[in-house]
Amino acid sequence: MRSAVLKVVHKKIPMSSLAIGQCESAEAMTTARDVLGAVAHDLRQPLSNIETIAYYLTLVLPKDDPKIQQQLERIRELVQETDQIIATCILMRDAVPAANPV
């Protein structure tokens, strides 16, 4: 999926204008907003499922096995880290000015 999204972005936004706020065309800004919003939205549901599964595993797996607990903690950390990346994508999307219809 990532490579497909990047191909679309690279096709519509020249490499020199990929920095947010430096997109010169309205189409490029709209594409940047759309991609950031779509990526954030598409990642939220699977991430939520991973978090739910990790919680379930904390309930059913042995609590006295440190390796299991360490791995479950790592899953929680990765979920939080990924959620922060998604939040950053949303902030970046919101920072891109909306294209003015002509």
TORBA-792995 format. One record per atom (N, C-alpha, C, CB): residue number from 1; residue in three letters; atom name; x, y, z. Coordinates in steps of 0.05 Angstrom, whole numbers, plus 5000, padded with zeros to 4 digits. Glycine has a CB too. Layout:
  seq  type  atom  east  north    up
  NUM   ALA    CA     X      Y     Z
...
***
This chain:
  seq  type  atom  east  north    up
    1   MET     N  5016   4976  5000
    1   MET    CA  5000   5000  5000
    1   MET     C  5017   5025  5000
    1   MET    CB  4981   5000  5024
    2   ARG     N  5038   5025  5017
    2   ARG    CA  5054   5049  5019
    2   ARG     C  5066   5057  4992
    2   ARG    CB  5077   5044  5040
    3   SER     N  5077   5037  4978
    3   SER    CA  5089   5044  4952
    3   SER     C  5068   5055  4933
    3   SER    CB  5103   5019  4940
    4   ALA     N  5044   5044  4934
    4   ALA    CA  5023   5055  4916
    4   ALA     C  5016   5084  4923
    4   ALA    CB  4997   5037  4918
    5   VAL     N  5014   5090  4948
    5   VAL    CA  5009   5117  4957
    5   VAL     C  5032   5136  4948
    5   VAL    CB  5005   5119  4987
    6   LEU     N  5056   5127  4952
    6   LEU    CA  5079   5143  4945
    6   LEU     C  5081   5148  4915
    6   LEU    CB  5105   5130  4954
    7   LYS     N  5073   5128  4899
    7   LYS    CA  5073   5131  4870
    7   LYS     C  5053   5153  4862
    7   LYS    CB  5066   5105  4856
    8   VAL     N  5030   5153  4874
    8   VAL    CA  5010   5173  4868
    8   VAL     C  5021   5201  4876
    8   VAL    CB  4984   5168  4883
    9   VAL     N  5033   5203  4899
    9   VAL    CA  5043   5228  4909
    9   VAL     C  5065   5238  4890
    9   VAL    CB  5053   5226  4938
   10   HIS     N  5084   5221  4884
   10   HIS    CA  5106   5228  4867
   10   HIS     C  5097   5236  4839
   10   HIS    CB  5127   5206  4865
   11   LYS     N  5076   5224  4830
   11   LYS    CA  5065   5230  4803
   11   LYS     C  5052   5258  4803
   11   LYS    CB  5045   5209  4794
   12   LYS     N  5038   5265  4824
   12   LYS    CA  5023   5290  4825
   12   LYS     C  5038   5314  4837
   12   LYS    CB  4997   5286  4840
   13   ILE     N  5058   5308  4854
   13   ILE    CA  5072   5329  4867
   13   ILE     C  5102   5327  4860
   13   ILE    CB  5068   5328  4898
   14   PRO     N  5113   5347  4847
   14   PRO    CA  5142   5345  4840
   14   PRO     C  5159   5343  4866
   14   PRO    CB  5150   5370  4824
   15   MET     N  5181   5328  4864
   15   MET    CA  5198   5323  4887
   15   MET     C  5207   5349  4900
   15   MET    CB  5222   5307  4879
   16   SER     N  5211   5370  4884
   16   SER    CA  5221   5395  4895
   16   SER     C  5200   5409  4912
   16   SER    CB  5230   5413  4872
   17   SER     N  5175   5401  4910
   17   SER    CA  5154   5415  4924
   17   SER     C  5140   5397  4945
   17   SER    CB  5134   5427  4905
   18   LEU     N  5153   5375  4952
   18   LEU    CA  5140   5357  4971
   18   LEU     C  5138   5369  4999
   18   LEU    CB  5155   5331  4972
   19   ALA     N  5155   5388  5006
   19   ALA    CA  5153   5399  5033
   19   ALA     C  5127   5413  5037
   19   ALA    CB  5177   5419  5038
   20   ILE     N  5113   5407  5059
   20   ILE    CA  5087   5420  5064
   20   ILE     C  5091   5450  5065
   20   ILE    CB  5075   5409  5091
   21   GLY     N  5073   5464  5052
   21   GLY    CA  5075   5493  5052
   21   GLY     C  5090   5503  5027
   21   GLY    CB  5087   5503  5077
   22   GLN     N  5104   5485  5013
   22   GLN    CA  5119   5494  4990
   22   GLN     C  5106   5484  4964
   22   GLN    CB  5147   5485  4991
   23   CYS     N  5084   5471  4966
   23   CYS    CA  5069   5462  4942
   23   CYS     C  5059   5486  4928
   23   CYS    CB  5046   5442  4950
   24   GLU     N  5065   5488  4902
   24   GLU    CA  5058   5512  4887
   24   GLU     C  5030   5511  4875
   24   GLU    CB  5078   5517  4866
   25   SER     N  5022   5487  4868
   25   SER    CA  4996   5486  4854
   25   SER     C  4974   5478  4873
   25   SER    CB  4998   5467  4830
   26   ALA     N  4950   5486  4867
   26   ALA    CA  4927   5479  4883
   26   ALA     C  4922   5449  4882
   26   ALA    CB  4901   5493  4873
   27   GLU     N  4928   5437  4858
   27   GLU    CA  4925   5408  4856
   27   GLU     C  4944   5393  4874
   27   GLU    CB  4929   5399  4826
   28   ALA     N  4969   5403  4875
   28   ALA    CA  4989   5390  4893
   28   ALA     C  4981   5392  4922
   28   ALA    CB  5016   5403  4888
   29   MET     N  4970   5415  4930
   29   MET    CA  4962   5418  4958
   29   MET     C  4938   5400  4964
   29   MET    CB  4954   5448  4963
   30   THR     N  4919   5399  4946
   30   THR    CA  4896   5381  4949
   30   THR     C  4905   5352  4951
   30   THR    CB  4876   5385  4927
   31   THR     N  4923   5344  4934
   31   THR    CA  4933   5317  4935
   31   THR     C  4947   5311  4961
   31   THR    CB  4953   5312  4911
   32   ALA     N  4964   5329  4971
   32   ALA    CA  4977   5326  4996
   32   ALA     C  4957   5322  5019
   32   ALA    CB  4996   5349  5002
   33   ARG     N  4937   5339  5019
   33   ARG    CA  4916   5337  5040
   33   ARG     C  4902   5310  5038
   33   ARG    CB  4896   5360  5037
   34   ASP     N  4895   5302  5014
   34   ASP    CA  4880   5277  5010
   34   ASP     C  4897   5253  5019
   34   ASP    CB  4872   5274  4981
   35   VAL     N  4922   5253  5011
   35   VAL    CA  4939   5230  5018
   35   VAL     C  4943   5228  5048
   35   VAL    CB  4966   5233  5004
   36   LEU     N  4949   5251  5061
   36   LEU    CA  4954   5250  5089
   36   LEU     C  4928   5242  5104
   36   LEU    CB  4962   5278  5099
   37   GLY     N  4906   5252  5095
   37   GLY    CA  4880   5244  5108
   37   GLY     C  4874   5215  5104
   37   GLY    CB  4858   5261  5097
   38   ALA     N  4878   5205  5079
   38   ALA    CA  4872   5177  5073
   38   ALA     C  4890   5158  5089
   38   ALA    CB  4875   5172  5043
   39   VAL     N  4916   5164  5090
   39   VAL    CA  4935   5147  5105
   39   VAL     C  4927   5146  5134
   39   VAL    CB  4964   5157  5101
   40   ALA     N  4922   5169  5146
   40   ALA    CA  4914   5170  5174
   40   ALA     C  4889   5154  5179
   40   ALA    CB  4910   5199  5183
   41   HIS     N  4869   5158  5162
   41   HIS    CA  4844   5144  5165
   41   HIS     C  4847   5113  5162
   41   HIS    CB  4823   5154  5145
   42   ASP     N  4862   5105  5142
   42   ASP    CA  4865   5077  5136
   42   ASP     C  4881   5062  5157
   42   ASP    CB  4878   5074  5109
   43   LEU     N  4898   5076  5171
   43   LEU    CA  4915   5063  5192
   43   LEU     C  4901   5061  5219
   43   LEU    CB  4941   5078  5195
   44   ARG     N  4882   5079  5224
   44   ARG    CA  4869   5079  5250
   44   ARG     C  4854   5053  5257
   44   ARG    CB  4850   5102  5251
   45   GLN     N  4839   5042  5239
   45   GLN    CA  4824   5018  5245
   45   GLN     C  4841   4994  5251
   45   GLN    CB  4805   5012  5221
   46   PRO     N  4861   4987  5233
   46   PRO    CA  4878   4964  5240
   46   PRO     C  4893   4969  5266
   46   PRO    CB  4897   4959  5218
   47   LEU     N  4902   4994  5271
   47   LEU    CA  4916   4999  5295
   47   LEU     C  4899   4995  5320
   47   LEU    CB  4927   5028  5295
   48   SER     N  4874   5003  5318
   48   SER    CA  4855   4998  5340
   48   SER     C  4851   4968  5345
   48   SER    CB  4828   5012  5333
   49   ASN     N  4850   4953  5323
   49   ASN    CA  4847   4924  5326
   49   ASN     C  4871   4912  5339
   49   ASN    CB  4842   4911  5299
   50   ILE     N  4895   4920  5332
   50   ILE    CA  4919   4910  5344
   50   ILE     C  4919   4916  5374
   50   ILE    CB  4944   4923  5331
   51   GLU     N  4911   4940  5381
   51   GLU    CA  4910   4948  5409
   51   GLU     C  4890   4930  5425
   51   GLU    CB  4902   4978  5412
   52   THR     N  4867   4925  5413
   52   THR    CA  4847   4908  5426
   52   THR     C  4858   4879  5429
   52   THR    CB  4821   4908  5409
   53   ILE     N  4871   4869  5409
   53   ILE    CA  4882   4842  5410
   53   ILE     C  4903   4840  5432
   53   ILE    CB  4893   4833  5383
   54   ALA     N  4920   4861  5433
   54   ALA    CA  4941   4861  5454
   54   ALA     C  4929   4861  5482
   54   ALA    CB  4960   4886  5450
   55   TYR     N  4908   4877  5485
   55   TYR    CA  4894   4878  5511
   55   TYR     C  4882   4850  5518
   55   TYR    CB  4872   4899  5511
   56   TYR     N  4870   4838  5498
   56   TYR    CA  4859   4811  5503
   56   TYR     C  4881   4791  5511
   56   TYR    CB  4844   4801  5477
   57   LEU     N  4903   4793  5497
   57   LEU    CA  4925   4775  5504
   57   LEU     C  4936   4779  5532
   57   LEU    CB  4948   4779  5484
   58   THR     N  4935   4804  5542
   58   THR    CA  4943   4809  5570
   58   THR     C  4924   4795  5589
   58   THR    CB  4944   4839  5576
   59   LEU     N  4899   4790  5581
   59   LEU    CA  4880   4777  5599
   59   LEU     C  4883   4747  5598
   59   LEU    CB  4852   4785  5590
   60   VAL     N  4891   4735  5576
   60   VAL    CA  4890   4706  5573
   60   VAL     C  4918   4693  5575
   60   VAL    CB  4878   4699  5547
   61   LEU     N  4939   4708  5570
   61   LEU    CA  4966   4696  5572
   61   LEU     C  4977   4697  5600
   61   LEU    CB  4985   4710  5552
   62   PRO     N  4995   4679  5607
   62   PRO    CA  5006   4678  5634
   62   PRO     C  5020   4704  5641
   62   PRO    CB  5026   4655  5636
   63   LYS     N  5012   4714  5665
   63   LYS    CA  5024   4740  5674
   63   LYS     C  5051   4736  5687
   63   LYS    CB  5005   4753  5694
   64   ASP     N  5058   4711  5693
   64   ASP    CA  5083   4706  5706
   64   ASP     C  5106   4700  5687
   64   ASP    CB  5080   4682  5725
   65   ASP     N  5101   4702  5661
   65   ASP    CA  5122   4698  5641
   65   ASP     C  5133   4725  5632
   65   ASP    CB  5112   4681  5617
   66   PRO     N  5157   4732  5641
   66   PRO    CA  5167   4759  5634
   66   PRO     C  5171   4764  5604
   66   PRO    CB  5194   4763  5648
   67   LYS     N  5178   4743  5589
   67   LYS    CA  5181   4746  5560
   67   LYS     C  5155   4754  5547
   67   LYS    CB  5192   4721  5547
   68   ILE     N  5133   4741  5555
   68   ILE    CA  5107   4747  5544
   68   ILE     C  5099   4776  5551
   68   ILE    CB  5085   4728  5555
   69   GLN     N  5103   4783  5576
   69   GLN    CA  5096   4810  5585
   69   GLN     C  5113   4831  5571
   69   GLN    CB  5099   4813  5616
   70   GLN     N  5138   4825  5567
   70   GLN    CA  5156   4844  5553
   70   GLN     C  5146   4848  5524
   70   GLN    CB  5185   4833  5553
   71   GLN     N  5138   4827  5511
   71   GLN    CA  5129   4829  5483
   71   GLN     C  5102   4844  5482
   71   GLN    CB  5126   4801  5471
   72   LEU     N  5085   4839  5501
   72   LEU    CA  5059   4854  5501
   72   LEU     C  5064   4884  5506
   72   LEU    CB  5041   4842  5523
   73   GLU     N  5083   4890  5523
   73   GLU    CA  5090   4918  5528
   73   GLU     C  5101   4931  5503
   73   GLU    CB  5110   4920  5551
   74   ARG     N  5117   4916  5488
   74   ARG    CA  5128   4926  5463
   74   ARG     C  5106   4931  5443
   74   ARG    CB  5148   4905  5451
   75   ILE     N  5086   4914  5442
   75   ILE    CA  5063   4919  5424
   75   ILE     C  5049   4945  5432
   75   ILE    CB  5043   4895  5425
   76   ARG     N  5044   4948  5457
   76   ARG    CA  5031   4973  5467
   76   ARG     C  5048   4998  5459
   76   ARG    CB  5027   4972  5497
   77   GLU     N  5074   4996  5463
   77   GLU    CA  5091   5019  5456
   77   GLU     C  5090   5025  5426
   77   GLU    CB  5120   5013  5464
   78   LEU     N  5090   5004  5409
   78   LEU    CA  5089   5008  5380
   78   LEU     C  5063   5020  5372
   78   LEU    CB  5095   4982  5366
   79   VAL     N  5041   5011  5385
   79   VAL    CA  5015   5022  5379
   79   VAL     C  5015   5052  5385
   79   VAL    CB  4992   5007  5394
   80   GLN     N  5025   5059  5408
   80   GLN    CA  5026   5088  5416
   80   GLN     C  5043   5104  5397
   80   GLN    CB  5036   5091  5445
   81   GLU     N  5066   5093  5389
   81   GLU    CA  5084   5106  5371
   81   GLU     C  5070   5111  5344
   81   GLU    CB  5110   5090  5367
   82   THR     N  5057   5090  5334
   82   THR    CA  5043   5093  5308
   82   THR     C  5020   5112  5310
   82   THR    CB  5033   5065  5300
   83   ASP     N  5006   5113  5333
   83   ASP    CA  4985   5132  5336
   83   ASP     C  4995   5161  5335
   83   ASP    CB  4970   5127  5363
   84   GLN     N  5019   5165  5346
   84   GLN    CA  5031   5192  5345
   84   GLN     C  5038   5199  5316
   84   GLN    CB  5057   5193  5362
   85   ILE     N  5047   5180  5301
   85   ILE    CA  5053   5185  5272
   85   ILE     C  5027   5193  5258
   85   ILE    CB  5066   5161  5259
   86   ILE     N  5006   5178  5264
   86   ILE    CA  4980   5185  5251
   86   ILE     C  4971   5213  5259
   86   ILE    CB  4958   5164  5259
   87   ALA     N  4973   5219  5285
   87   ALA    CA  4966   5246  5294
   87   ALA     C  4982   5267  5280
   87   ALA    CB  4969   5248  5325
   88   THR     N  5007   5262  5275
   88   THR    CA  5024   5281  5261
   88   THR     C  5015   5284  5232
   88   THR    CB  5053   5272  5261
   89   CYS     N  5007   5262  5219
   89   CYS    CA  4996   5264  5192
   89   CYS     C  4971   5281  5191
   89   CYS    CB  4989   5236  5181
   90   ILE     N  4954   5278  5211
   90   ILE    CA  4930   5295  5212
   90   ILE     C  4937   5324  5216
   90   ILE    CB  4911   5285  5235
   91   LEU     N  4956   5330  5233
   91   LEU    CA  4964   5357  5237
   91   LEU     C  4977   5369  5212
   91   LEU    CB  4985   5359  5260
   92   MET     N  4992   5353  5198
   92   MET    CA  5004   5362  5173
   92   MET     C  4982   5367  5152
   92   MET    CB  5024   5341  5162
   93   ARG     N  4963   5349  5151
   93   ARG    CA  4941   5352  5132
   93   ARG     C  4926   5379  5137
   93   ARG    CB  4921   5329  5133
   94   ASP     N  4921   5383  5163
   94   ASP    CA  4906   5408  5170
   94   ASP     C  4923   5433  5166
   94   ASP    CB  4898   5406  5199
   95   ALA     N  4949   5430  5165
   95   ALA    CA  4967   5453  5161
   95   ALA     C  4969   5461  5131
   95   ALA    CB  4994   5448  5172
   96   VAL     N  4962   5442  5114
   96   VAL    CA  4963   5448  5085
   96   VAL     C  4938   5465  5078
   96   VAL    CB  4964   5422  5068
   97   PRO     N  4942   5488  5066
   97   PRO    CA  4919   5504  5059
   97   PRO     C  4900   5490  5039
   97   PRO    CB  4928   5531  5048
   98   ALA     N  4875   5493  5043
   98   ALA    CA  4856   5482  5024
   98   ALA     C  4858   5497  4998
   98   ALA    CB  4826   5483  5036
   99   ALA     N  4855   5483  4976
   99   ALA    CA  4856   5496  4950
   99   ALA     C  4832   5514  4947
   99   ALA    CB  4857   5475  4927
  100   ASN     N  4836   5537  4936
  100   ASN    CA  4814   5555  4931
  100   ASN     C  4801   5548  4904
  100   ASN    CB  4824   5585  4931
  101   PRO     N  4775   5542  4904
  101   PRO    CA  4762   5536  4878
  101   PRO     C  4762   5561  4860
  101   PRO    CB  4733   5527  4883
  102   VAL     N  4767   5556  4835
  102   VAL    CA  4768   5579  4816
  102   VAL     C  4742   5582  4802
  102   VAL    CB  4790   5574  4794
***
